[in-house]
Amino acid sequence: MTELDPHTLRVAASLVRSRIKTLKLDGRMDGLQRLGAQRTLTQLAVDLEVSADHVGPPRRRKRKA
């Protein structure tokens, strides 16, 4: 694989964002750890989306006739 796939990058960003939502439920982490993890994961998701935008346009959904 020589090129990055923008769809795959967007899916990865979506998975990261879903993990951010579950951080509130993680009882093993205190508030500061959750905040740090949330910031780091948010930055990762933004970076993935920017990379996807740079690599190629979003997929267009096919219209149903």
All heavy atoms as a GROMACS GRO file, in nm:
protein
  510
    1MET      N    1   0.085  -0.116   0.000
    1MET     CA    2   0.000   0.000   0.000
    1MET      C    3   0.090   0.124   0.000
    1MET      O    4   0.162   0.150   0.096
    1MET     CB    5  -0.091  -0.004   0.122
    1MET     CG    6  -0.180   0.113   0.135
    1MET     SD    7  -0.283   0.090   0.282
    1MET     CE    8  -0.418   0.188   0.236
    2THR      N    9   0.084   0.199  -0.106
    2THR     CA   10   0.170   0.316  -0.117
    2THR      C   11   0.096   0.445  -0.087
    2THR      O   12   0.160   0.545  -0.060
    2THR     CB   13   0.230   0.325  -0.258
    2THR    OG1   14   0.124   0.333  -0.352
    2THR    CG2   15   0.318   0.205  -0.286
    3GLU      N   16  -0.035   0.443  -0.093
    3GLU     CA   17  -0.113   0.564  -0.068
    3GLU      C   18  -0.205   0.546   0.051
    3GLU      O   19  -0.251   0.436   0.080
    3GLU     CB   20  -0.198   0.597  -0.190
    3GLU     CG   21  -0.119   0.635  -0.312
    3GLU     CD   22  -0.209   0.674  -0.428
    3GLU    OE1   23  -0.323   0.714  -0.404
    3GLU    OE2   24  -0.163   0.664  -0.541
    4LEU      N   25  -0.231   0.657   0.120
    4LEU     CA   26  -0.326   0.654   0.229
    4LEU      C   27  -0.467   0.660   0.174
    4LEU      O   28  -0.494   0.728   0.076
    4LEU     CB   29  -0.303   0.772   0.322
    4LEU     CG   30  -0.175   0.770   0.402
    4LEU    CD1   31  -0.159   0.901   0.477
    4LEU    CD2   32  -0.177   0.656   0.501
    5ASP      N   33  -0.556   0.590   0.237
    5ASP     CA   34  -0.696   0.588   0.197
    5ASP      C   35  -0.773   0.686   0.287
    5ASP      O   36  -0.779   0.667   0.408
    5ASP     CB   37  -0.751   0.447   0.213
    5ASP     CG   38  -0.897   0.436   0.181
    5ASP    OD1   39  -0.950   0.523   0.109
    5ASP    OD2   40  -0.961   0.340   0.227
    6PRO      N   41  -0.832   0.792   0.228
    6PRO     CA   42  -0.901   0.890   0.312
    6PRO      C   43  -1.019   0.831   0.389
    6PRO      O   44  -1.047   0.872   0.501
    6PRO     CB   45  -0.946   0.998   0.213
    6PRO     CG   46  -0.933   0.940   0.079
    6PRO     CD   47  -0.834   0.828   0.088
    7HIS      N   48  -1.087   0.734   0.330
    7HIS     CA   49  -1.200   0.672   0.399
    7HIS      C   50  -1.153   0.601   0.526
    7HIS      O   51  -1.216   0.612   0.632
    7HIS     CB   52  -1.273   0.574   0.307
    7HIS     CG   53  -1.384   0.501   0.373
    7HIS    ND1   54  -1.500   0.564   0.413
    7HIS    CD2   55  -1.397   0.372   0.410
    7HIS    CE1   56  -1.580   0.476   0.470
    7HIS    NE2   57  -1.519   0.359   0.471
    8THR      N   58  -1.042   0.530   0.517
    8THR     CA   59  -0.988   0.460   0.633
    8THR      C   60  -0.947   0.559   0.743
    8THR      O   61  -0.972   0.535   0.862
    8THR     CB   62  -0.867   0.374   0.592
    8THR    OG1   63  -0.908   0.284   0.489
    8THR    CG2   64  -0.810   0.297   0.709
    9LEU      N   65  -0.888   0.670   0.705
    9LEU     CA   66  -0.851   0.772   0.804
    9LEU      C   67  -0.975   0.828   0.873
    9LEU      O   68  -0.975   0.851   0.994
    9LEU     CB   69  -0.772   0.884   0.736
    9LEU     CG   70  -0.632   0.846   0.687
    9LEU    CD1   71  -0.574   0.960   0.603
    9LEU    CD2   72  -0.542   0.813   0.803
   10ARG      N   73  -1.082   0.849   0.797
   10ARG     CA   74  -1.205   0.903   0.857
   10ARG      C   75  -1.270   0.801   0.950
   10ARG      O   76  -1.325   0.837   1.054
   10ARG     CB   77  -1.301   0.947   0.747
   10ARG     CG   78  -1.255   1.074   0.679
   10ARG     CD   79  -1.356   1.127   0.578
   10ARG     NE   80  -1.304   1.247   0.515
   10ARG     CZ   81  -1.232   1.248   0.403
   10ARG    NH1   82  -1.207   1.136   0.340
   10ARG    NH2   83  -1.187   1.362   0.354
   11VAL      N   84  -1.263   0.675   0.914
   11VAL     CA   85  -1.317   0.570   1.001
   11VAL      C   86  -1.236   0.565   1.130
   11VAL      O   87  -1.292   0.553   1.240
   11VAL     CB   88  -1.318   0.432   0.930
   11VAL    CG1   89  -1.348   0.320   1.028
   11VAL    CG2   90  -1.420   0.433   0.817
   12ALA      N   91  -1.105   0.575   1.119
   12ALA     CA   92  -1.020   0.576   1.239
   12ALA      C   93  -1.054   0.695   1.328
   12ALA      O   94  -1.063   0.681   1.451
   12ALA     CB   95  -0.873   0.578   1.198
   13ALA      N   96  -1.076   0.811   1.269
   13ALA     CA   97  -1.114   0.929   1.347
   13ALA      C   98  -1.247   0.906   1.418
   13ALA      O   99  -1.265   0.945   1.533
   13ALA     CB  100  -1.121   1.052   1.256
   14SER      N  101  -1.339   0.842   1.350
   14SER     CA  102  -1.469   0.812   1.409
   14SER      C  103  -1.455   0.717   1.528
   14SER      O  104  -1.520   0.735   1.632
   14SER     CB  105  -1.562   0.752   1.304
   14SER     OG  106  -1.682   0.709   1.360
   15LEU      N  107  -1.369   0.617   1.514
   15LEU     CA  108  -1.345   0.524   1.624
   15LEU      C  109  -1.281   0.594   1.744
   15LEU      O  110  -1.318   0.567   1.859
   15LEU     CB  111  -1.255   0.409   1.577
   15LEU     CG  112  -1.318   0.312   1.479
   15LEU    CD1  113  -1.213   0.215   1.424
   15LEU    CD2  114  -1.432   0.236   1.543
   16VAL      N  115  -1.190   0.685   1.717
   16VAL     CA  116  -1.127   0.761   1.825
   16VAL      C  117  -1.232   0.846   1.896
   16VAL      O  118  -1.236   0.853   2.019
   16VAL     CB  119  -1.011   0.847   1.771
   16VAL    CG1  120  -0.962   0.945   1.876
   16VAL    CG2  121  -0.897   0.760   1.722
   17ARG      N  122  -1.319   0.911   1.819
   17ARG     CA  123  -1.424   0.994   1.880
   17ARG      C  124  -1.521   0.909   1.965
   17ARG      O  125  -1.568   0.954   2.070
   17ARG     CB  126  -1.499   1.071   1.774
   17ARG     CG  127  -1.414   1.180   1.712
   17ARG     CD  128  -1.497   1.280   1.636
   17ARG     NE  129  -1.414   1.373   1.564
   17ARG     CZ  130  -1.352   1.479   1.618
   17ARG    NH1  131  -1.364   1.502   1.745
   17ARG    NH2  132  -1.279   1.559   1.544
   18SER      N  133  -1.549   0.786   1.922
   18SER     CA  134  -1.637   0.701   2.003
   18SER      C  135  -1.567   0.661   2.132
   18SER      O  136  -1.632   0.647   2.236
   18SER     CB  137  -1.682   0.579   1.924
   18SER     OG  138  -1.575   0.490   1.901
   19ARG      N  139  -1.436   0.644   2.129
   19ARG     CA  140  -1.361   0.613   2.251
   19ARG      C  141  -1.364   0.731   2.348
   19ARG      O  142  -1.371   0.714   2.469
   19ARG     CB  143  -1.217   0.574   2.216
   19ARG     CG  144  -1.130   0.548   2.337
   19ARG     CD  145  -1.179   0.432   2.419
   19ARG     NE  146  -1.092   0.413   2.534
   19ARG     CZ  147  -1.134   0.397   2.657
   19ARG    NH1  148  -1.264   0.394   2.683
   19ARG    NH2  149  -1.051   0.381   2.756
   20ILE      N  150  -1.359   0.852   2.295
   20ILE     CA  151  -1.365   0.971   2.379
   20ILE      C  152  -1.495   0.971   2.460
   20ILE      O  153  -1.496   1.005   2.578
   20ILE     CB  154  -1.353   1.099   2.293
   20ILE    CG1  155  -1.213   1.110   2.234
   20ILE    CG2  156  -1.385   1.223   2.376
   20ILE    CD1  157  -1.200   1.218   2.127
   21LYS      N  158  -1.605   0.931   2.396
   21LYS     CA  159  -1.735   0.931   2.463
   21LYS      C  160  -1.739   0.831   2.579
   21LYS      O  161  -1.809   0.852   2.677
   21LYS     CB  162  -1.845   0.899   2.364
   21LYS     CG  163  -1.868   1.008   2.263
   21LYS     CD  164  -1.975   0.970   2.164
   21LYS     CE  165  -1.990   1.076   2.057
   21LYS     NZ  166  -2.086   1.036   1.954
   22THR      N  167  -1.662   0.723   2.569
   22THR     CA  168  -1.665   0.621   2.674
   22THR      C  169  -1.568   0.651   2.789
   22THR      O  170  -1.569   0.581   2.890
   22THR     CB  171  -1.633   0.482   2.617
   22THR    OG1  172  -1.502   0.481   2.562
   22THR    CG2  173  -1.734   0.441   2.511
   23LEU      N  174  -1.486   0.753   2.775
   23LEU     CA  175  -1.391   0.786   2.882
   23LEU      C  176  -1.461   0.822   3.012
   23LEU      O  177  -1.408   0.795   3.120
   23LEU     CB  178  -1.301   0.902   2.840
   23LEU     CG  179  -1.186   0.866   2.747
   23LEU    CD1  180  -1.114   0.994   2.704
   23LEU    CD2  181  -1.090   0.770   2.812
   24LYS      N  182  -1.577   0.883   3.004
   24LYS     CA  183  -1.651   0.923   3.125
   24LYS      C  184  -1.686   0.803   3.212
   24LYS      O  185  -1.701   0.815   3.332
   24LYS     CB  186  -1.780   0.994   3.086
   24LYS     CG  187  -1.760   1.123   3.014
   24LYS     CD  188  -1.895   1.181   2.977
   24LYS     CE  189  -1.883   1.274   2.859
   24LYS     NZ  190  -2.011   1.315   2.808
   25LEU      N  191  -1.700   0.687   3.149
   25LEU     CA  192  -1.742   0.568   3.220
   25LEU      C  193  -1.626   0.487   3.279
   25LEU      O  194  -1.650   0.392   3.351
   25LEU     CB  195  -1.822   0.478   3.124
   25LEU     CG  196  -1.940   0.544   3.052
   25LEU    CD1  197  -2.000   0.448   2.952
   25LEU    CD2  198  -2.044   0.590   3.152
   26ASP      N  199  -1.503   0.527   3.249
   26ASP     CA  200  -1.386   0.451   3.293
   26ASP      C  201  -1.354   0.486   3.438
   26ASP      O  202  -1.298   0.591   3.468
   26ASP     CB  203  -1.267   0.480   3.202
   26ASP     CG  204  -1.153   0.383   3.222
   26ASP    OD1  205  -1.156   0.307   3.322
   26ASP    OD2  206  -1.063   0.381   3.138
   27GLY      N  207  -1.389   0.398   3.530
   27GLY     CA  208  -1.367   0.420   3.671
   27GLY      C  209  -1.223   0.406   3.716
   27GLY      O  210  -1.188   0.443   3.827
   28ARG      N  211  -1.138   0.353   3.631
   28ARG     CA  212  -0.997   0.335   3.667
   28ARG      C  213  -0.917   0.464   3.655
   28ARG      O  214  -0.807   0.473   3.706
   28ARG     CB  215  -0.934   0.229   3.577
   28ARG     CG  216  -0.995   0.091   3.595
   28ARG     CD  217  -0.942  -0.004   3.490
   28ARG     NE  218  -0.992   0.042   3.360
   28ARG     CZ  219  -0.938   0.008   3.244
   28ARG    NH1  220  -0.834  -0.069   3.240
   28ARG    NH2  221  -0.989   0.053   3.132
   29MET      N  222  -0.972   0.564   3.588
   29MET     CA  223  -0.900   0.689   3.566
   29MET      C  224  -0.960   0.800   3.651
   29MET      O  225  -1.081   0.808   3.667
   29MET     CB  226  -0.909   0.729   3.418
   29MET     CG  227  -0.852   0.627   3.322
   29MET     SD  228  -0.885   0.671   3.151
   29MET     CE  229  -0.766   0.798   3.123
   30ASP      N  230  -0.874   0.885   3.706
   30ASP     CA  231  -0.926   1.001   3.778
   30ASP      C  232  -0.956   1.112   3.677
   30ASP      O  233  -0.934   1.098   3.557
   30ASP     CB  234  -0.830   1.047   3.888
   30ASP     CG  235  -0.699   1.105   3.835
   30ASP    OD1  236  -0.693   1.145   3.717
   30ASP    OD2  237  -0.603   1.111   3.913
   31GLY      N  238  -1.008   1.224   3.726
   31GLY     CA  239  -1.051   1.332   3.638
   31GLY      C  240  -0.941   1.389   3.551
   31GLY      O  241  -0.961   1.417   3.433
   32LEU      N  242  -0.822   1.407   3.609
   32LEU     CA  243  -0.711   1.462   3.532
   32LEU      C  244  -0.664   1.365   3.424
   32LEU      O  245  -0.629   1.406   3.314
   32LEU     CB  246  -0.595   1.501   3.624
   32LEU     CG  247  -0.620   1.622   3.712
   32LEU    CD1  248  -0.501   1.644   3.806
   32LEU    CD2  249  -0.644   1.746   3.628
   33GLN      N  250  -0.663   1.237   3.456
   33GLN     CA  251  -0.624   1.138   3.355
   33GLN      C  252  -0.724   1.136   3.240
   33GLN      O  253  -0.687   1.129   3.124
   33GLN     CB  254  -0.614   0.999   3.417
   33GLN     CG  255  -0.496   0.981   3.508
   33GLN     CD  256  -0.499   0.846   3.578
   33GLN    OE1  257  -0.603   0.800   3.622
   33GLN    NE2  258  -0.383   0.785   3.590
   34ARG      N  259  -0.853   1.142   3.274
   34ARG     CA  260  -0.956   1.144   3.170
   34ARG      C  261  -0.942   1.268   3.083
   34ARG      O  262  -0.954   1.263   2.962
   34ARG     CB  263  -1.096   1.137   3.230
   34ARG     CG  264  -1.136   0.997   3.271
   34ARG     CD  265  -1.285   0.989   3.299
   34ARG     NE  266  -1.325   1.071   3.412
   34ARG     CZ  267  -1.328   1.030   3.538
   34ARG    NH1  268  -1.293   0.906   3.567
   34ARG    NH2  269  -1.366   1.110   3.634
   35LEU      N  270  -0.918   1.383   3.147
   35LEU     CA  271  -0.903   1.508   3.073
   35LEU      C  272  -0.782   1.501   2.979
   35LEU      O  273  -0.790   1.540   2.863
   35LEU     CB  274  -0.887   1.625   3.169
   35LEU     CG  275  -0.874   1.764   3.106
   35LEU    CD1  276  -0.998   1.796   3.023
   35LEU    CD2  277  -0.852   1.868   3.213
   36GLY      N  278  -0.672   1.449   3.028
   36GLY     CA  279  -0.553   1.434   2.944
   36GLY      C  280  -0.575   1.339   2.828
   36GLY      O  281  -0.535   1.366   2.715
   37ALA      N  282  -0.642   1.228   2.857
   37ALA     CA  283  -0.671   1.131   2.752
   37ALA      C  284  -0.768   1.191   2.650
   37ALA      O  285  -0.752   1.172   2.530
   37ALA     CB  286  -0.730   1.003   2.812
   38GLN      N  287  -0.867   1.264   2.699
   38GLN     CA  288  -0.964   1.326   2.608
   38GLN      C  289  -0.897   1.426   2.515
   38GLN      O  290  -0.923   1.428   2.395
   38GLN     CB  291  -1.075   1.393   2.687
   38GLN     CG  292  -1.182   1.454   2.597
   38GLN     CD  293  -1.296   1.514   2.677
   38GLN    OE1  294  -1.298   1.509   2.799
   38GLN    NE2  295  -1.390   1.571   2.608
   39ARG      N  296  -0.810   1.508   2.570
   39ARG     CA  297  -0.739   1.607   2.487
   39ARG      C  298  -0.651   1.538   2.382
   39ARG      O  299  -0.647   1.579   2.267
   39ARG     CB  300  -0.654   1.698   2.574
   39ARG     CG  301  -0.735   1.798   2.652
   39ARG     CD  302  -0.647   1.886   2.735
   39ARG     NE  303  -0.725   1.983   2.809
   39ARG     CZ  304  -0.679   2.055   2.908
   39ARG    NH1  305  -0.554   2.042   2.947
   39ARG    NH2  306  -0.757   2.141   2.970
   40THR      N  307  -0.579   1.436   2.426
   40THR     CA  308  -0.490   1.365   2.334
   40THR      C  309  -0.569   1.297   2.224
   40THR      O  310  -0.534   1.305   2.105
   40THR     CB  311  -0.405   1.262   2.411
   40THR    OG1  312  -0.330   1.330   2.512
   40THR    CG2  313  -0.312   1.187   2.318
   41LEU      N  314  -0.677   1.228   2.261
   41LEU     CA  315  -0.758   1.159   2.161
   41LEU      C  316  -0.829   1.256   2.068
   41LEU      O  317  -0.843   1.230   1.949
   41LEU     CB  318  -0.858   1.066   2.230
   41LEU     CG  319  -0.798   0.944   2.299
   41LEU    CD1  320  -0.905   0.868   2.376
   41LEU    CD2  321  -0.730   0.853   2.198
   42THR      N  322  -0.873   1.369   2.122
   42THR     CA  323  -0.936   1.470   2.037
   42THR      C  324  -0.838   1.522   1.934
   42THR      O  325  -0.871   1.537   1.816
   42THR     CB  326  -0.991   1.586   2.123
   42THR    OG1  327  -1.088   1.534   2.214
   42THR    CG2  328  -1.054   1.694   2.037
   43GLN      N  329  -0.715   1.548   1.976
   43GLN     CA  330  -0.614   1.595   1.882
   43GLN      C  331  -0.584   1.489   1.777
   43GLN      O  332  -0.566   1.520   1.659
   43GLN     CB  333  -0.486   1.635   1.956
   43GLN     CG  334  -0.381   1.697   1.864
   43GLN     CD  335  -0.430   1.825   1.801
   43GLN    OE1  336  -0.480   1.913   1.869
   43GLN    NE2  337  -0.417   1.837   1.670
   44LEU      N  338  -0.580   1.363   1.817
   44LEU     CA  339  -0.558   1.254   1.722
   44LEU      C  340  -0.669   1.249   1.618
   44LEU      O  341  -0.644   1.236   1.499
   44LEU     CB  342  -0.547   1.120   1.795
   44LEU     CG  343  -0.537   0.996   1.708
   44LEU    CD1  344  -0.414   1.001   1.619
   44LEU    CD2  345  -0.538   0.870   1.793
   45ALA      N  346  -0.794   1.261   1.663
   45ALA     CA  347  -0.908   1.258   1.571
   45ALA      C  348  -0.901   1.375   1.472
   45ALA      O  349  -0.924   1.356   1.352
   45ALA     CB  350  -1.039   1.262   1.648
   46VAL      N  351  -0.867   1.493   1.522
   46VAL     CA  352  -0.854   1.610   1.433
   46VAL      C  353  -0.741   1.586   1.332
   46VAL      O  354  -0.758   1.613   1.212
   46VAL     CB  355  -0.828   1.738   1.516
   46VAL    CG1  356  -0.787   1.854   1.427
   46VAL    CG2  357  -0.952   1.773   1.597
   47ASP      N  358  -0.629   1.536   1.379
   47ASP     CA  359  -0.516   1.509   1.289
   47ASP      C  360  -0.553   1.408   1.181
   47ASP      O  361  -0.516   1.424   1.064
   47ASP     CB  362  -0.395   1.459   1.367
   47ASP     CG  363  -0.332   1.566   1.455
   47ASP    OD1  364  -0.364   1.686   1.435
   47ASP    OD2  365  -0.252   1.530   1.543
   48LEU      N  366  -0.626   1.304   1.219
   48LEU     CA  367  -0.668   1.204   1.121
   48LEU      C  368  -0.762   1.265   1.017
   48LEU      O  369  -0.751   1.237   0.897
   48LEU     CB  370  -0.737   1.086   1.191
   48LEU     CG  371  -0.645   0.993   1.269
   48LEU    CD1  372  -0.727   0.899   1.357
   48LEU    CD2  373  -0.555   0.915   1.175
   49GLU      N  374  -0.855   1.349   1.062
   49GLU     CA  375  -0.948   1.411   0.968
   49GLU      C  376  -0.878   1.508   0.874
   49GLU      O  377  -0.908   1.513   0.755
   49GLU     CB  378  -1.061   1.480   1.044
   49GLU     CG  379  -1.154   1.382   1.110
   49GLU     CD  380  -1.252   1.447   1.206
   49GLU    OE1  381  -1.235   1.566   1.238
   49GLU    OE2  382  -1.345   1.378   1.247
   50VAL      N  383  -0.783   1.585   0.927
   50VAL     CA  384  -0.707   1.677   0.841
   50VAL      C  385  -0.626   1.599   0.739
   50VAL      O  386  -0.620   1.635   0.621
   50VAL     CB  387  -0.617   1.769   0.927
   50VAL    CG1  388  -0.517   1.844   0.842
   50VAL    CG2  389  -0.702   1.865   1.008
   51SER      N  390  -0.565   1.490   0.783
   51SER     CA  391  -0.489   1.406   0.690
   51SER      C  392  -0.580   1.348   0.582
   51SER      O  393  -0.543   1.343   0.465
   51SER     CB  394  -0.420   1.291   0.765
   51SER     OG  395  -0.324   1.343   0.854
   52ALA      N  396  -0.699   1.305   0.621
   52ALA     CA  397  -0.795   1.251   0.524
   52ALA      C  398  -0.836   1.357   0.422
   52ALA      O  399  -0.844   1.329   0.302
   52ALA     CB  400  -0.918   1.196   0.596
   53ASP      N  401  -0.859   1.479   0.470
   53ASP     CA  402  -0.895   1.588   0.379
   53ASP      C  403  -0.780   1.620   0.283
   53ASP      O  404  -0.803   1.654   0.168
   53ASP     CB  405  -0.933   1.714   0.457
   53ASP     CG  406  -1.065   1.699   0.531
   53ASP    OD1  407  -1.143   1.608   0.497
   53ASP    OD2  408  -1.089   1.778   0.624
   54HIS      N  409  -0.659   1.607   0.331
   54HIS     CA  410  -0.542   1.635   0.247
   54HIS      C  411  -0.524   1.526   0.141
   54HIS      O  412  -0.485   1.554   0.028
   54HIS     CB  413  -0.417   1.645   0.334
   54HIS     CG  414  -0.293   1.673   0.256
   54HIS    ND1  415  -0.267   1.796   0.200
   54HIS    CD2  416  -0.187   1.594   0.225
   54HIS    CE1  417  -0.151   1.789   0.135
   54HIS    NE2  418  -0.101   1.669   0.150
   55VAL      N  419  -0.551   1.401   0.178
   55VAL     CA  420  -0.529   1.288   0.087
   55VAL      C  421  -0.635   1.282  -0.022
   55VAL      O  422  -0.605   1.252  -0.137
   55VAL     CB  423  -0.525   1.155   0.166
   55VAL    CG1  424  -0.523   1.036   0.075
   55VAL    CG2  425  -0.404   1.154   0.258
   56GLY      N  426  -0.760   1.308   0.014
   56GLY     CA  427  -0.864   1.299  -0.087
   56GLY      C  428  -0.998   1.344  -0.035
   56GLY      O  429  -1.018   1.360   0.086
   57PRO      N  430  -1.091   1.366  -0.126
   57PRO     CA  431  -1.224   1.411  -0.086
   57PRO      C  432  -1.304   1.301  -0.017
   57PRO      O  433  -1.271   1.182  -0.034
   57PRO     CB  434  -1.289   1.451  -0.218
   57PRO     CG  435  -1.221   1.366  -0.319
   57PRO     CD  436  -1.080   1.347  -0.268
   58PRO      N  437  -1.408   1.338   0.057
   58PRO     CA  438  -1.492   1.236   0.120
   58PRO      C  439  -1.566   1.156   0.014
   58PRO      O  440  -1.590   1.203  -0.097
   58PRO     CB  441  -1.590   1.315   0.205
   58PRO     CG  442  -1.561   1.458   0.185
   58PRO     CD  443  -1.448   1.472   0.090
   59ARG      N  444  -1.600   1.035   0.050
   59ARG     CA  445  -1.678   0.951  -0.041
   59ARG      C  446  -1.818   1.009  -0.055
   59ARG      O  447  -1.877   1.056   0.041
   59ARG     CB  448  -1.692   0.809   0.013
   59ARG     CG  449  -1.571   0.725  -0.005
   59ARG     CD  450  -1.604   0.584   0.035
   59ARG     NE  451  -1.487   0.499   0.017
   59ARG     CZ  452  -1.483   0.373   0.050
   59ARG    NH1  453  -1.587   0.316   0.106
   59ARG    NH2  454  -1.375   0.302   0.030
   60ARG      N  455  -1.868   1.000  -0.175
   60ARG     CA  456  -2.005   1.046  -0.198
   60ARG      C  457  -2.096   0.925  -0.195
   60ARG      O  458  -2.064   0.820  -0.249
   60ARG     CB  459  -2.016   1.116  -0.332
   60ARG     CG  460  -1.938   1.244  -0.336
   60ARG     CD  461  -1.960   1.314  -0.464
   60ARG     NE  462  -1.879   1.437  -0.465
   60ARG     CZ  463  -1.886   1.526  -0.557
   60ARG    NH1  464  -1.968   1.511  -0.657
   60ARG    NH2  465  -1.810   1.633  -0.550
   61ARG      N  466  -2.210   0.944  -0.131
   61ARG     CA  467  -2.306   0.835  -0.126
   61ARG      C  468  -2.378   0.825  -0.259
   61ARG      O  469  -2.411   0.925  -0.322
   61ARG     CB  470  -2.408   0.858  -0.015
   61ARG     CG  471  -2.344   0.853   0.121
   61ARG     CD  472  -2.450   0.874   0.227
   61ARG     NE  473  -2.388   0.875   0.356
   61ARG     CZ  474  -2.415   0.785   0.448
   61ARG    NH1  475  -2.500   0.692   0.426
   61ARG    NH2  476  -2.353   0.791   0.565
   62LYS      N  477  -2.402   0.703  -0.301
   62LYS     CA  478  -2.474   0.682  -0.426
   62LYS      C  479  -2.622   0.712  -0.403
   62LYS      O  480  -2.679   0.672  -0.302
   62LYS     CB  481  -2.457   0.539  -0.475
   62LYS     CG  482  -2.315   0.507  -0.515
   62LYS     CD  483  -2.304   0.366  -0.564
   62LYS     CE  484  -2.160   0.334  -0.603
   62LYS     NZ  485  -2.147   0.196  -0.648
   63ARG      N  486  -2.681   0.781  -0.496
   63ARG     CA  487  -2.823   0.810  -0.486
   63ARG      C  488  -2.904   0.690  -0.528
   63ARG      O  489  -2.871   0.619  -0.622
   63ARG     CB  490  -2.860   0.926  -0.578
   63ARG     CG  491  -2.811   1.058  -0.531
   63ARG     CD  492  -2.868   1.164  -0.619
   63ARG     NE  493  -2.832   1.295  -0.570
   63ARG     CZ  494  -2.872   1.405  -0.624
   63ARG    NH1  495  -2.948   1.403  -0.731
   63ARG    NH2  496  -2.835   1.521  -0.574
   64LYS      N  497  -3.011   0.667  -0.453
   64LYS     CA  498  -3.102   0.560  -0.490
   64LYS      C  499  -3.200   0.615  -0.592
   64LYS      O  500  -3.256   0.722  -0.575
   64LYS     CB  501  -3.177   0.508  -0.368
   64LYS     CG  502  -3.087   0.436  -0.272
   64LYS     CD  503  -3.166   0.379  -0.158
   64LYS     CE  504  -3.073   0.306  -0.062
   64LYS     NZ  505  -3.147   0.250   0.050
   65ALA      N  506  -3.220   0.542  -0.698
   65ALA     CA  507  -3.308   0.590  -0.805
   65ALA      C  508  -3.453   0.563  -0.776
   65ALA      O  509  -3.499   0.496  -0.697
   65ALA     CB  510  -3.270   0.524  -0.936
   0.00000   0.00000   0.00000
